[in-house]
């Protein structure tokens, strides 16, 4: 059932870490306007906020799917 889900088996920490590596904190803050990416950003503070805030987590997951996961799955073909 989960084989078509690009987030299956990917932790939130991995998602945030890969997005930061790809965009940087500034680029991530420009794409998703939340304070945990703008003001003294860290993976730990971002995870704490995203675990409590469903709408922000959905935005982060969607950005990951469109920017990272889709490229990874295309390179496997």
Gaussian input, Z-matrix of N, CA and C with variables (Angstrom, degrees):
# hf/3-21g

backbone

0 1
 N
 C     1     B1
 C     2     B2     1     A1
 N     3     B3     2     A2     1     D1
 C     4     B4     3     A3     2     D2
 C     5     B5     4     A4     3     D3
 N     6     B6     5     A5     4     D4
 C     7     B7     6     A6     5     D5
 C     8     B8     7     A7     6     D6
 N     9     B9     8     A8     7     D7
 C    10    B10     9     A9     8     D8
 C    11    B11    10    A10     9     D9
 N    12    B12    11    A11    10    D10
 C    13    B13    12    A12    11    D11
 C    14    B14    13    A13    12    D12
 N    15    B15    14    A14    13    D13
 C    16    B16    15    A15    14    D14
 C    17    B17    16    A16    15    D15
 N    18    B18    17    A17    16    D16
 C    19    B19    18    A18    17    D17
 C    20    B20    19    A19    18    D18
 N    21    B21    20    A20    19    D19
 C    22    B22    21    A21    20    D20
 C    23    B23    22    A22    21    D21
 N    24    B24    23    A23    22    D22
 C    25    B25    24    A24    23    D23
 C    26    B26    25    A25    24    D24
 N    27    B27    26    A26    25    D25
 C    28    B28    27    A27    26    D26
 C    29    B29    28    A28    27    D27
 N    30    B30    29    A29    28    D28
 C    31    B31    30    A30    29    D29
 C    32    B32    31    A31    30    D30
 N    33    B33    32    A32    31    D31
 C    34    B34    33    A33    32    D32
 C    35    B35    34    A34    33    D33
 N    36    B36    35    A35    34    D34
 C    37    B37    36    A36    35    D35
 C    38    B38    37    A37    36    D36
 N    39    B39    38    A38    37    D37
 C    40    B40    39    A39    38    D38
 C    41    B41    40    A40    39    D39
 N    42    B42    41    A41    40    D40
 C    43    B43    42    A42    41    D41
 C    44    B44    43    A43    42    D42
 N    45    B45    44    A44    43    D43
 C    46    B46    45    A45    44    D44
 C    47    B47    46    A46    45    D45
 N    48    B48    47    A47    46    D46
 C    49    B49    48    A48    47    D47
 C    50    B50    49    A49    48    D48
 N    51    B51    50    A50    49    D49
 C    52    B52    51    A51    50    D50
 C    53    B53    52    A52    51    D51
 N    54    B54    53    A53    52    D52
 C    55    B55    54    A54    53    D53
 C    56    B56    55    A55    54    D54
 N    57    B57    56    A56    55    D55
 C    58    B58    57    A57    56    D56
 C    59    B59    58    A58    57    D57
 N    60    B60    59    A59    58    D58
 C    61    B61    60    A60    59    D59
 C    62    B62    61    A61    60    D60
 N    63    B63    62    A62    61    D61
 C    64    B64    63    A63    62    D62
 C    65    B65    64    A64    63    D63
 N    66    B66    65    A65    64    D64
 C    67    B67    66    A66    65    D65
 C    68    B68    67    A67    66    D66
 N    69    B69    68    A68    67    D67
 C    70    B70    69    A69    68    D68
 C    71    B71    70    A70    69    D69
 N    72    B72    71    A71    70    D70
 C    73    B73    72    A72    71    D71
 C    74    B74    73    A73    72    D72
 N    75    B75    74    A74    73    D73
 C    76    B76    75    A75    74    D74
 C    77    B77    76    A76    75    D75
 N    78    B78    77    A77    76    D76
 C    79    B79    78    A78    77    D77
 C    80    B80    79    A79    78    D78
 N    81    B81    80    A80    79    D79
 C    82    B82    81    A81    80    D80
 C    83    B83    82    A82    81    D81
 N    84    B84    83    A83    82    D82
 C    85    B85    84    A84    83    D83
 C    86    B86    85    A85    84    D84
 N    87    B87    86    A86    85    D85
 C    88    B88    87    A87    86    D86
 C    89    B89    88    A88    87    D87
 N    90    B90    89    A89    88    D88
 C    91    B91    90    A90    89    D89
 C    92    B92    91    A91    90    D90
 N    93    B93    92    A92    91    D91
 C    94    B94    93    A93    92    D92
 C    95    B95    94    A94    93    D93
 N    96    B96    95    A95    94    D94
 C    97    B97    96    A96    95    D95
 C    98    B98    97    A97    96    D96
 N    99    B99    98    A98    97    D97
 C   100   B100    99    A99    98    D98
 C   101   B101   100   A100    99    D99
 N   102   B102   101   A101   100   D100
 C   103   B103   102   A102   101   D101
 C   104   B104   103   A103   102   D102
 N   105   B105   104   A104   103   D103
 C   106   B106   105   A105   104   D104
 C   107   B107   106   A106   105   D105
 N   108   B108   107   A107   106   D106
 C   109   B109   108   A108   107   D107
 C   110   B110   109   A109   108   D108
 N   111   B111   110   A110   109   D109
 C   112   B112   111   A111   110   D110
 C   113   B113   112   A112   111   D111
 N   114   B114   113   A113   112   D112
 C   115   B115   114   A114   113   D113
 C   116   B116   115   A115   114   D114
 N   117   B117   116   A116   115   D115
 C   118   B118   117   A117   116   D116
 C   119   B119   118   A118   117   D117
 N   120   B120   119   A119   118   D118
 C   121   B121   120   A120   119   D119
 C   122   B122   121   A121   120   D120
 N   123   B123   122   A122   121   D121
 C   124   B124   123   A123   122   D122
 C   125   B125   124   A124   123   D123
 N   126   B126   125   A125   124   D124
 C   127   B127   126   A126   125   D125
 C   128   B128   127   A127   126   D126
 N   129   B129   128   A128   127   D127
 C   130   B130   129   A129   128   D128
 C   131   B131   130   A130   129   D129
 N   132   B132   131   A131   130   D130
 C   133   B133   132   A132   131   D131
 C   134   B134   133   A133   132   D132
 N   135   B135   134   A134   133   D133
 C   136   B136   135   A135   134   D134
 C   137   B137   136   A136   135   D135
 N   138   B138   137   A137   136   D136
 C   139   B139   138   A138   137   D137
 C   140   B140   139   A139   138   D138
 N   141   B141   140   A140   139   D139
 C   142   B142   141   A141   140   D140
 C   143   B143   142   A142   141   D141
 N   144   B144   143   A143   142   D142
 C   145   B145   144   A144   143   D143
 C   146   B146   145   A145   144   D144
 N   147   B147   146   A146   145   D145
 C   148   B148   147   A147   146   D146
 C   149   B149   148   A148   147   D147
 N   150   B150   149   A149   148   D148
 C   151   B151   150   A150   149   D149
 C   152   B152   151   A151   150   D150
 N   153   B153   152   A152   151   D151
 C   154   B154   153   A153   152   D152
 C   155   B155   154   A154   153   D153
 N   156   B156   155   A155   154   D154
 C   157   B157   156   A156   155   D155
 C   158   B158   157   A157   156   D156
 N   159   B159   158   A158   157   D157
 C   160   B160   159   A159   158   D158
 C   161   B161   160   A160   159   D159
 N   162   B162   161   A161   160   D160
 C   163   B163   162   A162   161   D161
 C   164   B164   163   A163   162   D162
 N   165   B165   164   A164   163   D163
 C   166   B166   165   A165   164   D164
 C   167   B167   166   A166   165   D165
 N   168   B168   167   A167   166   D166
 C   169   B169   168   A168   167   D167
 C   170   B170   169   A169   168   D168
 N   171   B171   170   A170   169   D169
 C   172   B172   171   A171   170   D170
 C   173   B173   172   A172   171   D171
 N   174   B174   173   A173   172   D172
 C   175   B175   174   A174   173   D173
 C   176   B176   175   A175   174   D174
 N   177   B177   176   A176   175   D175
 C   178   B178   177   A177   176   D176
 C   179   B179   178   A178   177   D177
 N   180   B180   179   A179   178   D178
 C   181   B181   180   A180   179   D179
 C   182   B182   181   A181   180   D180
 N   183   B183   182   A182   181   D181
 C   184   B184   183   A183   182   D182
 C   185   B185   184   A184   183   D183
 N   186   B186   185   A185   184   D184
 C   187   B187   186   A186   185   D185
 C   188   B188   187   A187   186   D186
 N   189   B189   188   A188   187   D187
 C   190   B190   189   A189   188   D188
 C   191   B191   190   A190   189   D189
 N   192   B192   191   A191   190   D190
 C   193   B193   192   A192   191   D191
 C   194   B194   193   A193   192   D192
 N   195   B195   194   A194   193   D193
 C   196   B196   195   A195   194   D194
 C   197   B197   196   A196   195   D195
 N   198   B198   197   A197   196   D196
 C   199   B199   198   A198   197   D197
 C   200   B200   199   A199   198   D198
 N   201   B201   200   A200   199   D199
 C   202   B202   201   A201   200   D200
 C   203   B203   202   A202   201   D201
 N   204   B204   203   A203   202   D202
 C   205   B205   204   A204   203   D203
 C   206   B206   205   A205   204   D204
 N   207   B207   206   A206   205   D205
 C   208   B208   207   A207   206   D206
 C   209   B209   208   A208   207   D207
 N   210   B210   209   A209   208   D208
 C   211   B211   210   A210   209   D209
 C   212   B212   211   A211   210   D210
 N   213   B213   212   A212   211   D211
 C   214   B214   213   A213   212   D212
 C   215   B215   214   A214   213   D213
 N   216   B216   215   A215   214   D214
 C   217   B217   216   A216   215   D215
 C   218   B218   217   A217   216   D216
 N   219   B219   218   A218   217   D217
 C   220   B220   219   A219   218   D218
 C   221   B221   220   A220   219   D219
 N   222   B222   221   A221   220   D220
 C   223   B223   222   A222   221   D221
 C   224   B224   223   A223   222   D222
 N   225   B225   224   A224   223   D223
 C   226   B226   225   A225   224   D224
 C   227   B227   226   A226   225   D225
 N   228   B228   227   A227   226   D226
 C   229   B229   228   A228   227   D227
 C   230   B230   229   A229   228   D228

   B1=1.4415
   B2=1.5257
   B3=1.3139
   B4=1.4560
   B5=1.5295
   B6=1.3293
   B7=1.4592
   B8=1.5249
   B9=1.3169
   B10=1.4565
   B11=1.5311
   B12=1.3134
   B13=1.4582
   B14=1.5292
   B15=1.3502
   B16=1.4663
   B17=1.5289
   B18=1.3308
   B19=1.4589
   B20=1.5276
   B21=1.3288
   B22=1.4587
   B23=1.5281
   B24=1.3207
   B25=1.4584
   B26=1.5209
   B27=1.3208
   B28=1.4667
   B29=1.5262
   B30=1.3152
   B31=1.4558
   B32=1.5232
   B33=1.3111
   B34=1.4560
   B35=1.5279
   B36=1.3096
   B37=1.4626
   B38=1.5312
   B39=1.3138
   B40=1.4642
   B41=1.5182
   B42=1.3298
   B43=1.4611
   B44=1.5211
   B45=1.3253
   B46=1.4629
   B47=1.5260
   B48=1.3036
   B49=1.4602
   B50=1.5249
   B51=1.3259
   B52=1.4570
   B53=1.5253
   B54=1.3269
   B55=1.4637
   B56=1.5251
   B57=1.3253
   B58=1.4683
   B59=1.5238
   B60=1.3186
   B61=1.4644
   B62=1.5266
   B63=1.3165
   B64=1.4692
   B65=1.5313
   B66=1.3340
   B67=1.4643
   B68=1.5293
   B69=1.3390
   B70=1.4609
   B71=1.5221
   B72=1.3225
   B73=1.4645
   B74=1.5242
   B75=1.3276
   B76=1.4597
   B77=1.5143
   B78=1.3210
   B79=1.4609
   B80=1.5141
   B81=1.3050
   B82=1.4643
   B83=1.5275
   B84=1.3279
   B85=1.4605
   B86=1.5256
   B87=1.3254
   B88=1.4660
   B89=1.5221
   B90=1.3169
   B91=1.4641
   B92=1.5264
   B93=1.3353
   B94=1.4691
   B95=1.5260
   B96=1.3021
   B97=1.4605
   B98=1.5289
   B99=1.3323
   B100=1.4634
   B101=1.5308
   B102=1.3141
   B103=1.4643
   B104=1.5243
   B105=1.3004
   B106=1.4678
   B107=1.5265
   B108=1.3383
   B109=1.4598
   B110=1.5236
   B111=1.3223
   B112=1.4644
   B113=1.5290
   B114=1.3098
   B115=1.4546
   B116=1.5248
   B117=1.3232
   B118=1.4686
   B119=1.5350
   B120=1.3318
   B121=1.4661
   B122=1.5316
   B123=1.3023
   B124=1.4603
   B125=1.5253
   B126=1.3009
   B127=1.4564
   B128=1.5283
   B129=1.3248
   B130=1.4653
   B131=1.5270
   B132=1.3309
   B133=1.4670
   B134=1.5253
   B135=1.3222
   B136=1.4604
   B137=1.5197
   B138=1.3270
   B139=1.4647
   B140=1.5248
   B141=1.3102
   B142=1.4677
   B143=1.5355
   B144=1.3342
   B145=1.4600
   B146=1.5212
   B147=1.3279
   B148=1.4649
   B149=1.5302
   B150=1.3140
   B151=1.4674
   B152=1.5230
   B153=1.3272
   B154=1.4718
   B155=1.5251
   B156=1.3318
   B157=1.4608
   B158=1.5208
   B159=1.3275
   B160=1.4675
   B161=1.5301
   B162=1.3464
   B163=1.4640
   B164=1.5254
   B165=1.3317
   B166=1.4667
   B167=1.5303
   B168=1.3234
   B169=1.4621
   B170=1.5267
   B171=1.3272
   B172=1.4648
   B173=1.5220
   B174=1.3256
   B175=1.4677
   B176=1.5189
   B177=1.3245
   B178=1.4645
   B179=1.5260
   B180=1.3207
   B181=1.4635
   B182=1.5231
   B183=1.3229
   B184=1.4585
   B185=1.5317
   B186=1.3141
   B187=1.4595
   B188=1.5204
   B189=1.3143
   B190=1.4649
   B191=1.5214
   B192=1.3126
   B193=1.4653
   B194=1.5258
   B195=1.3227
   B196=1.4649
   B197=1.5212
   B198=1.3302
   B199=1.4565
   B200=1.5226
   B201=1.3106
   B202=1.4655
   B203=1.5302
   B204=1.3150
   B205=1.4690
   B206=1.5153
   B207=1.3287
   B208=1.4590
   B209=1.5256
   B210=1.3242
   B211=1.4729
   B212=1.5219
   B213=1.3315
   B214=1.4492
   B215=1.5289
   B216=1.3263
   B217=1.4664
   B218=1.5245
   B219=1.3276
   B220=1.4622
   B221=1.5226
   B222=1.3168
   B223=1.4547
   B224=1.5228
   B225=1.3327
   B226=1.4617
   B227=1.5206
   B228=1.3313
   B229=1.4561
   B230=1.5047
   A1=112.14
   A2=118.20
   A3=121.68
   A4=113.79
   A5=118.81
   A6=118.86
   A7=113.34
   A8=119.15
   A9=121.93
   A10=112.30
   A11=117.72
   A12=122.05
   A13=108.67
   A14=118.15
   A15=119.91
   A16=113.39
   A17=117.92
   A18=120.98
   A19=112.91
   A20=116.51
   A21=119.90
   A22=110.41
   A23=115.96
   A24=121.46
   A25=114.62
   A26=118.07
   A27=121.77
   A28=108.43
   A29=116.78
   A30=120.03
   A31=110.83
   A32=115.71
   A33=120.65
   A34=110.35
   A35=116.98
   A36=120.47
   A37=111.08
   A38=116.95
   A39=120.95
   A40=110.81
   A41=115.97
   A42=120.91
   A43=110.10
   A44=117.29
   A45=121.12
   A46=110.28
   A47=117.51
   A48=121.57
   A49=111.70
   A50=117.42
   A51=120.78
   A52=112.01
   A53=117.01
   A54=119.62
   A55=111.07
   A56=117.35
   A57=120.54
   A58=110.20
   A59=116.91
   A60=119.99
   A61=111.13
   A62=116.69
   A63=121.82
   A64=112.23
   A65=117.37
   A66=122.19
   A67=114.01
   A68=117.50
   A69=120.85
   A70=108.65
   A71=116.45
   A72=119.86
   A73=111.31
   A74=116.90
   A75=120.46
   A76=112.57
   A77=116.52
   A78=120.42
   A79=112.00
   A80=115.83
   A81=120.08
   A82=110.33
   A83=116.90
   A84=121.08
   A85=111.71
   A86=117.15
   A87=120.50
   A88=111.83
   A89=117.16
   A90=121.36
   A91=112.39
   A92=116.15
   A93=121.89
   A94=107.09
   A95=116.22
   A96=122.17
   A97=111.20
   A98=114.70
   A99=120.07
   A100=108.36
   A101=116.08
   A102=121.44
   A103=113.92
   A104=118.43
   A105=118.54
   A106=111.71
   A107=117.96
   A108=121.79
   A109=111.64
   A110=118.15
   A111=122.48
   A112=113.56
   A113=116.80
   A114=121.92
   A115=110.65
   A116=117.09
   A117=123.39
   A118=111.65
   A119=117.55
   A120=120.47
   A121=113.49
   A122=114.60
   A123=122.41
   A124=107.69
   A125=115.90
   A126=119.71
   A127=109.61
   A128=116.98
   A129=121.10
   A130=112.00
   A131=118.03
   A132=120.28
   A133=110.96
   A134=116.65
   A135=120.44
   A136=110.97
   A137=117.02
   A138=120.60
   A139=111.09
   A140=116.28
   A141=120.36
   A142=110.27
   A143=116.73
   A144=120.69
   A145=111.42
   A146=117.60
   A147=121.04
   A148=112.46
   A149=117.35
   A150=119.98
   A151=111.97
   A152=116.82
   A153=121.22
   A154=112.95
   A155=117.88
   A156=121.50
   A157=109.86
   A158=115.62
   A159=121.43
   A160=112.84
   A161=118.47
   A162=119.74
   A163=111.43
   A164=116.52
   A165=120.11
   A166=110.24
   A167=116.16
   A168=119.46
   A169=110.50
   A170=117.49
   A171=120.72
   A172=111.31
   A173=117.19
   A174=120.63
   A175=111.22
   A176=116.42
   A177=121.28
   A178=110.16
   A179=117.06
   A180=120.55
   A181=110.96
   A182=117.93
   A183=121.12
   A184=110.94
   A185=117.27
   A186=120.58
   A187=110.39
   A188=116.68
   A189=120.87
   A190=110.76
   A191=116.84
   A192=120.93
   A193=110.47
   A194=117.04
   A195=119.20
   A196=112.87
   A197=118.18
   A198=120.48
   A199=114.64
   A200=117.71
   A201=120.76
   A202=112.28
   A203=116.52
   A204=120.66
   A205=111.90
   A206=117.94
   A207=119.62
   A208=111.35
   A209=117.44
   A210=121.14
   A211=111.15
   A212=116.71
   A213=121.35
   A214=111.24
   A215=116.84
   A216=119.61
   A217=110.81
   A218=118.71
   A219=121.39
   A220=111.04
   A221=117.72
   A222=120.41
   A223=111.87
   A224=117.70
   A225=121.31
   A226=112.38
   A227=117.24
   A228=120.68
   A229=110.63
   D1=-32.79
   D2=-173.23
   D3=-93.29
   D4=-2.85
   D5=-173.75
   D6=-63.72
   D7=-23.43
   D8=178.52
   D9=-91.86
   D10=-2.57
   D11=179.50
   D12=-89.44
   D13=111.75
   D14=-177.30
   D15=-68.03
   D16=-13.71
   D17=179.67
   D18=-94.53
   D19=-4.91
   D20=-178.12
   D21=-62.24
   D22=123.78
   D23=177.94
   D24=81.67
   D25=3.01
   D26=-179.89
   D27=-103.50
   D28=123.19
   D29=-179.29
   D30=-78.74
   D31=158.88
   D32=177.39
   D33=-62.43
   D34=-36.06
   D35=177.89
   D36=-62.57
   D37=-41.11
   D38=177.28
   D39=-63.77
   D40=-42.07
   D41=179.98
   D42=-60.08
   D43=-50.63
   D44=-178.26
   D45=-64.06
   D46=-44.07
   D47=-178.92
   D48=-61.49
   D49=-44.04
   D50=179.92
   D51=-69.21
   D52=-37.25
   D53=177.03
   D54=-65.63
   D55=-40.32
   D56=177.93
   D57=-65.56
   D58=-40.62
   D59=178.26
   D60=-64.22
   D61=-35.16
   D62=-177.26
   D63=-79.89
   D64=-47.05
   D65=-173.55
   D66=-104.40
   D67=-24.60
   D68=-169.79
   D69=80.24
   D70=164.16
   D71=-178.59
   D72=-63.77
   D73=-41.71
   D74=-179.81
   D75=-63.36
   D76=-44.81
   D77=178.38
   D78=-65.30
   D79=-36.98
   D80=178.04
   D81=-67.49
   D82=-41.35
   D83=178.02
   D84=-64.58
   D85=-33.84
   D86=177.53
   D87=-69.02
   D88=-31.46
   D89=-178.49
   D90=-84.24
   D91=-36.12
   D92=179.37
   D93=-130.09
   D94=109.80
   D95=-172.70
   D96=-84.01
   D97=82.27
   D98=174.67
   D99=-133.23
   D100=145.85
   D101=-173.51
   D102=-61.93
   D103=-31.19
   D104=-177.45
   D105=-66.36
   D106=-15.37
   D107=174.40
   D108=-96.90
   D109=-17.31
   D110=-175.63
   D111=-99.57
   D112=-46.26
   D113=-171.71
   D114=-102.97
   D115=108.78
   D116=179.27
   D117=48.57
   D118=59.87
   D119=-173.52
   D120=-71.15
   D121=145.49
   D122=172.26
   D123=-152.94
   D124=157.90
   D125=178.13
   D126=-62.41
   D127=-42.75
   D128=-177.63
   D129=-60.96
   D130=-47.99
   D131=-179.22
   D132=-67.61
   D133=-35.71
   D134=178.58
   D135=-65.58
   D136=-43.41
   D137=178.73
   D138=-62.07
   D139=-42.05
   D140=179.85
   D141=-59.94
   D142=-46.30
   D143=-179.96
   D144=-67.52
   D145=-45.98
   D146=-175.55
   D147=-66.65
   D148=-31.25
   D149=178.00
   D150=-69.75
   D151=-24.96
   D152=-179.40
   D153=-95.24
   D154=-15.62
   D155=-170.46
   D156=-123.58
   D157=99.34
   D158=-173.10
   D159=-61.85
   D160=-41.97
   D161=-176.61
   D162=-65.01
   D163=-36.80
   D164=179.69
   D165=-71.22
   D166=-40.17
   D167=178.67
   D168=-63.12
   D169=-39.97
   D170=178.25
   D171=-61.51
   D172=-40.23
   D173=178.48
   D174=-65.17
   D175=-42.02
   D176=179.29
   D177=-65.08
   D178=-44.44
   D179=178.95
   D180=-63.34
   D181=-40.79
   D182=179.28
   D183=-64.75
   D184=-42.10
   D185=176.99
   D186=-62.05
   D187=-41.32
   D188=178.20
   D189=-60.98
   D190=-45.63
   D191=-178.60
   D192=-62.47
   D193=-44.89
   D194=-176.89
   D195=-75.65
   D196=-33.86
   D197=-174.63
   D198=-94.83
   D199=-35.94
   D200=-172.05
   D201=-111.11
   D202=-57.08
   D203=-172.75
   D204=-63.16
   D205=-39.07
   D206=-178.79
   D207=-65.57
   D208=-36.77
   D209=177.57
   D210=-69.05
   D211=-38.70
   D212=179.14
   D213=-64.84
   D214=-43.38
   D215=-179.04
   D216=-69.89
   D217=-31.84
   D218=177.98
   D219=-69.51
   D220=-33.74
   D221=-179.08
   D222=-73.71
   D223=-17.99
   D224=178.59
   D225=-82.88
   D226=-14.55
   D227=-176.61
   D228=-78.71

